[in-house]
Amino acid sequence: TNHLTSLMKDQVSVPREAAEKLVLMVSPFAPHLGEECWNLLGHEDSLAYQPWVEYDEALCIDNTVKMGVQVNGKTRGEIEIAKDADQEGAMAEAMKVTSV
């Protein structure tokens, strides 16, 4: 699944704000499609005069990392742990993998 799907938990459709931002990001690559979608969202003015989507660096920071689990040089699985996890915590998670 993607982020738009996760926004639809208790809703029938994608939230309007998310759809508008997606249309704004698509418009430089497919301007005619962007304009059509913008009109379908109920806007009468052109999206060419709308401000670009704001960048929020805090939303781009991952709190977890994926790490491969190897035994004798052979990959046995993958775990996802906190970015600041210590070695003991990583080992405990790795031991939970069924193929280890």
C-alpha positions as CSV (number, residue, x, y, z in Angstrom):
1,T,0.0,0.0,0.0
2,N,1.0,3.6,-0.3
3,H,0.5,6.7,1.8
4,L,-2.7,7.7,0.0
5,T,-4.2,4.3,0.9
6,S,-3.3,4.8,4.5
7,L,-5.1,8.1,4.5
8,M,-8.4,6.4,3.5
9,K,-8.8,4.3,6.7
10,D,-12.3,5.4,7.6
11,Q,-13.1,7.3,4.4
12,V,-14.6,6.4,1.1
13,S,-12.3,8.5,-0.9
14,V,-8.8,10.2,-0.7
15,P,-8.8,13.4,1.4
16,R,-9.2,16.5,-0.8
17,E,-6.0,18.1,0.3
18,A,-4.0,15.1,-0.6
19,A,-5.6,14.9,-4.0
20,E,-5.0,18.6,-4.7
21,K,-1.3,18.3,-3.7
22,L,-0.9,15.2,-5.9
23,V,-2.5,17.1,-8.9
24,L,-0.1,20.0,-8.3
25,M,2.9,17.7,-8.3
26,V,1.8,15.9,-11.5
27,S,1.1,19.1,-13.4
28,P,4.7,19.9,-14.6
29,F,4.9,16.5,-16.2
30,A,1.4,16.2,-17.5
31,P,0.0,19.8,-17.6
32,H,-3.2,18.9,-19.5
33,L,-4.1,16.0,-17.2
34,G,-3.3,18.3,-14.2
35,E,-5.7,21.0,-15.4
36,E,-8.4,18.4,-16.0
37,C,-8.0,16.9,-12.6
38,W,-7.9,20.4,-11.0
39,N,-11.2,21.2,-12.7
40,L,-12.7,17.9,-11.5
41,L,-11.8,18.9,-8.0
42,G,-14.0,21.9,-8.3
43,H,-11.5,24.7,-9.1
44,E,-12.4,27.2,-11.8
45,D,-9.1,28.9,-12.0
46,S,-5.9,27.4,-13.5
47,L,-3.6,25.5,-11.3
48,A,-0.7,27.2,-13.0
49,Y,-1.1,30.1,-10.6
50,Q,-1.3,28.0,-7.4
51,P,1.7,27.9,-5.0
52,W,3.9,24.9,-5.1
53,V,3.6,22.2,-2.4
54,E,5.5,23.1,0.7
55,Y,8.4,20.9,1.8
56,D,8.6,19.8,5.4
57,E,11.9,18.2,6.2
58,A,10.6,16.8,9.5
59,L,8.3,14.4,7.6
60,C,11.3,13.0,5.6
61,I,13.2,11.7,8.6
62,D,12.9,7.9,9.3
63,N,12.8,6.8,12.9
64,T,13.4,3.2,11.9
65,V,15.9,1.3,9.7
66,K,15.7,-2.0,8.0
67,M,18.6,-4.3,8.6
68,G,19.5,-7.7,7.0
69,V,20.0,-10.6,9.3
70,Q,22.8,-13.0,8.3
71,V,24.0,-16.2,9.8
72,N,27.4,-17.5,8.6
73,G,27.3,-15.0,5.7
74,K,23.9,-16.1,4.4
75,T,20.9,-13.8,4.6
76,R,18.2,-15.3,6.8
77,G,15.8,-12.4,7.0
78,E,15.3,-8.7,7.6
79,I,14.3,-6.8,10.7
80,E,13.1,-3.2,11.3
81,I,14.5,-1.5,14.4
82,A,14.7,2.0,15.8
83,K,17.5,4.1,14.3
84,D,19.2,4.5,17.7
85,A,18.8,0.9,18.8
86,D,21.8,-0.6,20.6
87,Q,23.5,-3.9,19.6
88,E,21.6,-5.9,22.3
89,G,18.3,-4.7,21.0
90,A,19.2,-5.5,17.4
91,M,20.3,-9.0,18.4
92,A,17.1,-9.6,20.3
93,E,15.1,-8.6,17.3
94,A,17.2,-10.7,15.0
95,M,16.7,-13.8,17.2
96,K,12.9,-13.4,16.7
97,V,13.3,-14.1,13.0
98,T,12.1,-17.7,12.4
99,S,14.8,-18.7,10.0
100,V,17.6,-17.8,12.4
